[in-house]
Amino acid sequence: MLQFDEYKVKLNSLKPELDDLDQALGLEAAAREADMLESESASEGFWDNLEKAQKVQQRVKHLRSKLEGQHKRRTQWDDLMTLCELGNEMEDESLVPEVEEGYAKLEAEIEEARLSTLLTGEYDASSAILTFHAGAGGTEAQDWAQMLYRMYTRWAERHGYTYKILDYLDGDEAGIKSATIMVEGENAYGYLKGEHGVHRLVRVSPFDANARRQTSFAALEVMPEIPDDVEVDIRPEDVEMQVFRSSGAGGQHINKTSSAVRLIHKPTGIVVSCQTERSQFQNRDTCMKMLRARLVELKLQQHAEKISDLKGVQLKIEWGSQIRSYVFMPYQLVKDNRTGYETSNINGVMDGDLDGFINAYLKAEATGSWAEK
Protein backbone atom coordinates (compact mmCIF):
# COMPACT_ATOMS: atom_id res chain seq x y z
CA MET A 1 0.00 0.00 0.00
CA LEU A 2 1.18 3.49 -0.89
CA GLN A 3 1.03 4.88 2.67
CA PHE A 4 3.27 2.15 4.08
CA ASP A 5 5.71 2.51 1.18
CA GLU A 6 5.96 6.24 1.87
CA TYR A 7 6.80 5.62 5.50
CA LYS A 8 9.41 3.01 4.56
CA VAL A 9 11.10 5.70 2.45
CA LYS A 10 10.92 8.14 5.38
CA LEU A 11 12.33 5.55 7.77
CA ASN A 12 15.20 4.75 5.40
CA SER A 13 16.02 8.46 5.28
CA LEU A 14 16.22 8.47 9.11
CA LYS A 15 18.65 5.54 9.20
CA PRO A 16 21.78 7.59 8.35
CA GLU A 17 20.85 10.04 11.13
CA LEU A 18 20.66 7.17 13.60
CA ASP A 19 24.07 5.94 12.44
CA ASP A 20 25.55 9.43 12.75
CA LEU A 21 24.19 9.69 16.29
CA ASP A 22 26.29 6.70 17.39
CA GLN A 23 29.42 8.69 16.66
CA ALA A 24 28.08 12.10 17.71
CA LEU A 25 27.00 10.74 21.10
CA GLY A 26 30.33 8.95 21.56
CA LEU A 27 28.64 5.67 22.40
CA GLU A 28 31.76 3.50 22.24
CA ALA A 29 33.61 5.74 24.66
CA ALA A 30 30.49 6.00 26.86
CA ALA A 31 30.23 2.21 27.11
CA ARG A 32 33.90 1.89 28.07
CA GLU A 33 33.62 4.64 30.71
CA ALA A 34 30.44 3.14 32.17
CA ASP A 35 32.07 -0.28 32.50
CA MET A 36 35.15 1.23 34.14
CA LEU A 37 33.12 3.29 36.64
CA GLU A 38 30.91 0.32 37.51
CA SER A 39 34.04 -1.71 38.25
CA GLU A 40 35.31 1.14 40.41
CA SER A 41 32.03 1.30 42.33
CA ALA A 42 32.34 -2.38 43.17
CA SER A 43 35.80 -1.93 44.71
CA GLU A 44 36.43 -1.97 48.44
CA GLY A 45 36.18 1.42 50.16
CA PHE A 46 34.31 3.02 47.27
CA TRP A 47 31.61 4.43 49.57
CA ASP A 48 34.11 5.84 52.09
CA ASN A 49 33.98 9.12 50.18
CA LEU A 50 30.21 9.56 49.92
CA GLU A 51 30.26 12.74 47.82
CA LYS A 52 32.63 11.27 45.23
CA ALA A 53 30.71 7.97 45.17
CA GLN A 54 27.43 9.76 44.49
CA LYS A 55 28.98 11.69 41.60
CA VAL A 56 30.32 8.45 40.11
CA GLN A 57 26.90 6.81 40.42
CA GLN A 58 25.26 9.82 38.80
CA ARG A 59 27.77 9.68 35.94
CA VAL A 60 27.12 5.96 35.40
CA LYS A 61 23.38 6.62 35.35
CA HIS A 62 23.85 9.32 32.70
CA LEU A 63 26.08 7.12 30.51
CA ARG A 64 23.74 4.14 30.73
CA SER A 65 20.80 6.40 29.91
CA LYS A 66 22.62 7.64 26.80
CA LEU A 67 23.36 4.08 25.66
CA GLU A 68 19.86 2.81 26.41
CA GLY A 69 18.29 5.80 24.67
CA GLN A 70 20.06 5.05 21.39
CA HIS A 71 19.26 1.33 21.70
CA LYS A 72 15.59 2.26 22.21
CA ARG A 73 15.61 4.50 19.12
CA ARG A 74 17.08 1.73 16.97
CA THR A 75 14.47 -0.72 18.30
CA GLN A 76 11.72 1.77 17.46
CA TRP A 77 13.09 2.05 13.91
CA ASP A 78 13.11 -1.74 13.49
CA ASP A 79 9.58 -2.07 14.90
CA LEU A 80 8.21 0.63 12.60
CA MET A 81 9.81 -0.92 9.53
CA THR A 82 8.32 -4.31 10.50
CA LEU A 83 4.93 -2.68 11.00
CA CYS A 84 5.09 -1.13 7.51
CA GLU A 85 5.94 -4.48 5.95
CA LEU A 86 3.15 -6.17 7.90
CA GLY A 87 0.66 -3.50 6.85
CA ASN A 88 1.65 -3.95 3.21
CA GLU A 89 1.40 -7.72 3.43
CA MET A 90 -2.00 -7.70 5.13
CA GLU A 91 -3.25 -4.55 3.37
CA ASP A 92 -4.41 -3.37 6.79
CA GLU A 93 -5.09 0.38 6.77
CA SER A 94 -5.88 0.32 10.50
CA LEU A 95 -2.10 0.18 11.15
CA VAL A 96 -1.47 3.53 9.44
CA PRO A 97 -2.22 5.75 12.51
CA GLU A 98 0.17 3.64 14.62
CA VAL A 99 2.92 4.04 12.02
CA GLU A 100 2.28 7.78 11.75
CA GLU A 101 2.40 8.27 15.51
CA GLY A 102 5.50 6.07 15.92
CA TYR A 103 7.36 7.86 13.14
CA ALA A 104 6.60 11.32 14.56
CA LYS A 105 7.78 10.20 18.00
CA LEU A 106 10.99 8.66 16.64
CA GLU A 107 11.77 11.72 14.51
CA ALA A 108 11.32 13.99 17.57
CA GLU A 109 13.53 11.76 19.74
CA ILE A 110 16.30 11.70 17.14
CA GLU A 111 16.15 15.50 16.91
CA GLU A 112 16.32 15.82 20.71
CA ALA A 113 19.33 13.48 20.86
CA ARG A 114 21.02 15.41 18.06
CA LEU A 115 20.50 18.66 19.95
CA SER A 116 22.18 17.18 23.03
CA THR A 117 25.34 16.81 20.95
CA LEU A 118 25.40 20.62 20.56
CA LEU A 119 26.17 21.00 24.26
CA THR A 120 29.89 21.46 23.79
CA GLY A 121 30.45 24.58 25.92
CA GLU A 122 33.06 24.48 28.66
CA TYR A 123 30.47 24.15 31.43
CA ASP A 124 27.49 22.75 29.49
CA ALA A 125 27.75 19.38 31.23
CA SER A 126 27.55 21.01 34.69
CA SER A 127 24.66 21.33 37.08
CA ALA A 128 22.89 24.70 36.97
CA ILE A 129 22.27 27.36 39.62
CA LEU A 130 19.03 29.25 38.99
CA THR A 131 18.19 32.51 40.77
CA PHE A 132 14.75 34.10 40.44
CA HIS A 133 14.13 37.82 41.04
CA ALA A 134 10.73 39.52 41.13
CA GLY A 135 10.59 42.77 39.19
CA ALA A 136 8.95 46.01 40.26
CA GLY A 137 5.25 45.72 40.90
CA GLY A 138 4.93 44.23 44.36
CA THR A 139 2.63 41.24 44.85
CA GLU A 140 1.87 40.77 41.15
CA ALA A 141 5.56 40.48 40.20
CA GLN A 142 6.32 38.30 43.22
CA ASP A 143 3.53 35.91 42.27
CA TRP A 144 4.96 35.76 38.72
CA ALA A 145 8.43 34.96 40.11
CA GLN A 146 6.93 32.02 42.02
CA MET A 147 5.11 30.82 38.89
CA LEU A 148 8.46 30.77 37.06
CA TYR A 149 10.03 28.95 40.01
CA ARG A 150 7.37 26.23 39.74
CA MET A 151 7.74 26.08 35.94
CA TYR A 152 11.47 25.35 36.09
CA THR A 153 11.24 22.89 38.98
CA ARG A 154 8.57 21.02 36.99
CA TRP A 155 10.89 21.04 33.95
CA ALA A 156 13.66 19.56 36.11
CA GLU A 157 11.37 16.81 37.40
CA ARG A 158 10.16 15.98 33.87
CA HIS A 159 13.76 15.37 32.77
CA GLY A 160 14.90 13.35 35.74
CA TYR A 161 16.94 16.12 37.36
CA THR A 162 16.89 16.80 41.08
CA TYR A 163 16.86 20.29 42.53
CA LYS A 164 17.89 21.71 45.89
CA ILE A 165 16.70 24.99 47.40
CA LEU A 166 19.63 27.22 48.33
CA ASP A 167 17.81 30.42 49.19
CA TYR A 168 14.14 31.42 49.38
CA LEU A 169 12.67 34.79 50.31
CA ASP A 170 8.87 34.91 50.55
CA GLY A 171 6.87 37.74 49.04
CA ASP A 172 5.05 40.27 51.20
CA GLU A 173 1.56 38.86 50.52
CA ALA A 174 2.10 36.08 47.95
CA GLY A 175 4.81 34.64 45.75
CA ILE A 176 8.54 35.16 46.26
CA LYS A 177 10.88 38.14 46.21
CA SER A 178 13.79 35.91 45.23
CA ALA A 179 14.89 32.29 45.31
CA THR A 180 17.91 30.24 44.30
CA ILE A 181 17.94 26.54 43.44
CA MET A 182 20.56 24.08 42.22
CA VAL A 183 19.37 21.84 39.37
CA GLU A 184 21.65 18.83 39.66
CA GLY A 185 22.50 16.52 36.80
CA GLU A 186 24.42 16.08 33.56
CA ASN A 187 23.92 18.91 31.01
CA ALA A 188 21.51 20.89 33.23
CA TYR A 189 23.41 24.12 32.53
CA GLY A 190 23.75 23.36 28.83
CA TYR A 191 19.99 23.07 28.47
CA LEU A 192 19.04 25.94 30.77
CA LYS A 193 21.68 28.56 29.91
CA GLY A 194 19.41 30.09 27.24
CA GLU A 195 16.71 30.74 29.87
CA HIS A 196 18.81 33.50 31.44
CA GLY A 197 17.01 36.82 31.15
CA VAL A 198 13.81 38.74 31.84
CA HIS A 199 10.43 37.01 31.48
CA ARG A 200 7.27 39.09 30.88
CA LEU A 201 3.74 38.13 31.91
CA VAL A 202 0.47 39.65 30.67
CA ARG A 203 -2.72 38.55 32.46
CA VAL A 204 -5.78 39.70 34.37
CA SER A 205 -4.40 40.13 37.87
CA PRO A 206 -5.98 37.92 40.57
CA PHE A 207 -4.87 40.60 43.05
CA ASP A 208 -6.80 43.42 41.34
CA ALA A 209 -10.39 43.84 42.54
CA ASN A 210 -11.22 45.59 39.24
CA ALA A 211 -9.90 42.61 37.20
CA ARG A 212 -7.64 44.80 35.08
CA ARG A 213 -4.97 43.42 32.79
CA GLN A 214 -1.47 43.71 34.24
CA THR A 215 2.06 43.32 32.87
CA SER A 216 4.65 41.87 35.24
CA PHE A 217 8.34 41.07 34.98
CA ALA A 218 10.69 38.61 36.68
CA ALA A 219 14.31 37.79 35.96
CA LEU A 220 16.09 34.47 35.92
CA GLU A 221 19.86 34.13 36.28
CA VAL A 222 21.41 30.84 35.18
CA MET A 223 24.95 29.89 36.17
CA PRO A 224 26.95 26.67 35.94
CA GLU A 225 28.14 24.88 39.03
CA ILE A 226 31.89 25.34 38.84
CA PRO A 227 34.03 22.24 39.57
CA ASP A 228 36.33 22.55 42.58
CA ASP A 229 39.42 22.13 40.40
CA VAL A 230 38.67 25.31 38.42
CA GLU A 231 40.72 28.19 39.80
CA VAL A 232 38.79 31.34 40.64
CA ASP A 233 40.69 34.27 42.13
CA ILE A 234 38.70 35.38 45.18
CA ARG A 235 40.72 37.33 47.72
CA PRO A 236 39.45 37.03 51.32
CA GLU A 237 39.65 40.81 51.80
CA ASP A 238 37.27 41.29 48.84
CA VAL A 239 34.48 39.30 50.48
CA GLU A 240 32.22 40.66 53.24
CA MET A 241 30.27 38.05 55.17
CA GLN A 242 26.98 38.80 56.93
CA VAL A 243 24.93 36.40 59.03
CA PHE A 244 21.21 36.63 59.70
CA ARG A 245 18.28 34.61 60.93
CA SER A 246 16.76 32.41 58.26
CA SER A 247 13.16 32.58 57.12
CA GLY A 248 10.98 30.90 54.52
CA ALA A 249 11.51 27.39 53.19
CA GLY A 250 13.62 25.06 55.30
CA GLY A 251 11.69 24.07 58.40
CA GLN A 252 11.61 25.35 61.96
CA HIS A 253 15.24 24.76 62.90
CA ILE A 254 16.67 27.40 60.61
CA ASN A 255 14.56 30.13 62.21
CA LYS A 256 16.05 29.62 65.68
CA THR A 257 19.65 30.66 64.98
CA SER A 258 21.52 33.18 62.86
CA SER A 259 22.78 30.45 60.53
CA ALA A 260 21.95 32.12 57.19
CA VAL A 261 24.89 33.63 55.35
CA ARG A 262 25.19 36.46 52.85
CA LEU A 263 28.44 37.11 50.98
CA ILE A 264 29.18 40.41 49.24
CA HIS A 265 31.97 40.52 46.66
CA LYS A 266 33.16 44.11 46.91
CA PRO A 267 34.91 44.53 43.52
CA THR A 268 31.84 43.46 41.52
CA GLY A 269 28.99 44.13 43.94
CA ILE A 270 27.78 40.54 43.60
CA VAL A 271 25.62 39.41 46.53
CA VAL A 272 24.81 35.74 47.21
CA SER A 273 23.01 34.18 50.15
CA CYS A 274 22.06 30.77 51.45
CA GLN A 275 19.81 29.90 54.36
CA THR A 276 18.63 26.34 53.82
CA GLU A 277 21.52 24.37 55.33
CA ARG A 278 21.49 23.59 59.05
CA SER A 279 24.75 25.28 59.97
CA GLN A 280 26.40 28.61 59.26
CA PHE A 281 29.48 26.80 57.90
CA GLN A 282 27.42 24.78 55.40
CA ASN A 283 25.62 27.91 54.24
CA ARG A 284 28.93 29.72 53.81
CA ASP A 285 30.35 26.85 51.71
CA THR A 286 27.27 26.93 49.49
CA CYS A 287 27.56 30.72 49.19
CA MET A 288 31.17 30.38 48.06
CA LYS A 289 30.11 27.90 45.36
CA MET A 290 27.49 30.38 44.17
CA LEU A 291 29.98 33.25 44.22
CA ARG A 292 32.52 31.27 42.23
CA ALA A 293 29.82 30.44 39.67
CA ARG A 294 28.74 34.08 39.38
CA LEU A 295 32.31 35.26 38.85
CA VAL A 296 33.06 32.64 36.21
CA GLU A 297 29.78 33.44 34.45
CA LEU A 298 30.65 37.13 34.40
CA LYS A 299 34.09 36.34 33.10
CA LEU A 300 32.60 34.28 30.28
CA GLN A 301 30.09 37.00 29.42
CA GLN A 302 32.52 39.87 29.36
CA HIS A 303 35.58 37.99 28.07
CA ALA A 304 37.59 39.55 30.87
CA GLU A 305 41.12 38.36 31.53
CA LYS A 306 41.12 39.04 35.25
CA ILE A 307 38.33 38.87 37.78
CA SER A 308 39.58 42.12 39.27
CA ASP A 309 38.50 43.84 36.03
CA LEU A 310 34.90 42.64 36.24
CA LYS A 311 31.95 44.94 36.70
CA GLY A 312 28.62 43.65 37.92
CA VAL A 313 26.02 43.18 35.20
CA GLN A 314 22.82 44.99 36.11
CA LEU A 315 19.80 43.25 34.62
CA LYS A 316 16.89 45.66 34.14
CA ILE A 317 13.68 43.84 34.97
CA GLU A 318 11.39 45.98 32.86
CA TRP A 319 9.67 46.54 29.51
CA GLY A 320 11.82 46.03 26.41
CA SER A 321 14.44 43.81 28.03
CA GLN A 322 12.48 40.54 28.10
CA ILE A 323 13.64 37.38 26.32
CA ARG A 324 10.16 35.84 26.38
CA SER A 325 6.55 36.93 26.77
CA TYR A 326 3.77 34.88 28.37
CA VAL A 327 0.34 36.22 27.41
CA PHE A 328 -2.67 34.81 29.29
CA MET A 329 -5.17 37.47 28.12
CA PRO A 330 -6.73 38.55 25.76
CA TYR A 331 -5.31 35.48 23.94
CA GLN A 332 -2.95 32.70 25.00
CA LEU A 333 0.58 32.74 23.61
CA VAL A 334 4.14 32.21 24.80
CA LYS A 335 6.73 33.65 22.42
CA ASP A 336 10.52 33.80 22.58
CA ASN A 337 11.75 37.16 21.30
CA ARG A 338 15.16 35.81 20.24
CA THR A 339 14.27 32.71 18.24
CA GLY A 340 10.68 33.51 17.27
CA TYR A 341 9.52 30.15 18.64
CA GLU A 342 5.98 30.33 20.03
CA THR A 343 3.16 28.13 21.32
CA SER A 344 -0.42 28.64 22.45
CA ASN A 345 -0.21 25.75 24.94
CA ILE A 346 0.37 28.06 27.88
CA ASN A 347 -0.79 25.53 30.48
CA GLY A 348 1.79 23.02 29.23
CA VAL A 349 4.54 25.63 29.34
CA MET A 350 3.70 26.69 32.89
CA ASP A 351 3.75 23.01 33.84
CA GLY A 352 7.36 22.71 32.65
CA ASP A 353 7.01 21.89 28.94
CA LEU A 354 9.90 24.11 27.80
CA ASP A 355 11.64 21.77 25.37
CA GLY A 356 10.46 23.64 22.28
CA PHE A 357 12.00 26.89 23.54
CA ILE A 358 15.20 25.23 24.71
CA ASN A 359 15.67 23.30 21.47
CA ALA A 360 15.00 26.42 19.36
CA TYR A 361 17.62 28.32 21.35
CA LEU A 362 20.24 25.58 20.96
CA LYS A 363 19.59 25.39 17.21
CA ALA A 364 19.85 29.15 16.83
CA GLU A 365 23.04 29.23 18.91
CA ALA A 366 24.60 26.51 16.77
CA THR A 367 23.65 28.11 13.45
CA GLY A 368 23.55 31.79 14.37
CA SER A 369 19.99 32.01 13.02
CA TRP A 370 18.33 34.43 15.43
CA ALA A 371 14.88 35.93 14.84
CA GLU A 372 14.53 39.58 13.87
CA LYS A 373 13.49 41.66 16.84
NORJOMO-V196471 format. One record per residue. SS is DSSP state (H for helix, E for strand, C for the rest). Layout:
{{SS} {SS}}
//
This chain:
{{C} {H} {H} {H} {H} {H} {H} {H} {H} {H} {H} {H} {H} {H} {H} {H} {H} {H} {H} {H} {H} {H} {H} {H} {C} {C} {H} {H} {H} {H} {H} {H} {H} {H} {H} {H} {H} {H} {H} {H} {H} {C} {C} {C} {C} {H} {H} {H} {C} {H} {H} {H} {H} {H} {H} {H} {H} {H} {H} {H} {H} {H} {H} {H} {H} {H} {H} {H} {H} {H} {H} {H} {H} {H} {H} {H} {H} {H} {H} {H} {H} {H} {H} {H} {H} {H} {H} {H} {H} {H} {C} {C} {H} {H} {H} {H} {H} {H} {H} {H} {H} {H} {H} {H} {H} {H} {H} {H} {H} {H} {H} {H} {H} {H} {H} {H} {C} {C} {C} {C} {C} {C} {C} {C} {C} {C} {C} {E} {E} {E} {E} {E} {E} {E} {C} {C} {C} {C} {H} {H} {H} {H} {H} {H} {H} {H} {H} {H} {H} {H} {H} {H} {H} {H} {H} {H} {H} {H} {C} {C} {C} {E} {E} {E} {E} {E} {E} {E} {E} {E} {C} {C} {C} {C} {C} {E} {E} {E} {E} {E} {E} {E} {E} {E} {C} {C} {C} {H} {H} {H} {H} {H} {H} {H} {H} {C} {E} {E} {E} {E} {E} {E} {E} {E} {C} {C} {C} {C} {C} {C} {C} {C} {E} {E} {E} {E} {E} {E} {E} {E} {E} {E} {E} {E} {C} {C} {C} {C} {C} {C} {C} {C} {C} {C} {C} {H} {H} {H} {E} {E} {E} {E} {E} {E} {C} {C} {C} {C} {C} {C} {C} {C} {H} {H} {H} {C} {C} {C} {C} {E} {E} {E} {E} {E} {E} {C} {C} {C} {C} {E} {E} {E} {E} {E} {C} {C} {C} {C} {C} {H} {H} {H} {H} {H} {H} {H} {H} {H} {H} {H} {H} {H} {H} {H} {H} {H} {H} {H} {H} {H} {H} {H} {C} {C} {C} {C} {H} {H} {H} {C} {C} {C} {C} {C} {C} {C} {C} {C} {C} {C} {C} {E} {E} {E} {E} {E} {E} {C} {C} {C} {C} {C} {E} {E} {E} {E} {C} {C} {C} {C} {C} {E} {E} {C} {C} {H} {H} {H} {H} {H} {C} {C} {C} {C} {H} {H} {H} {H} {H} {H} {H} {H} {H} {H} {H} {H} {H} {C} {C} {C} {C} {C} {C}}
//
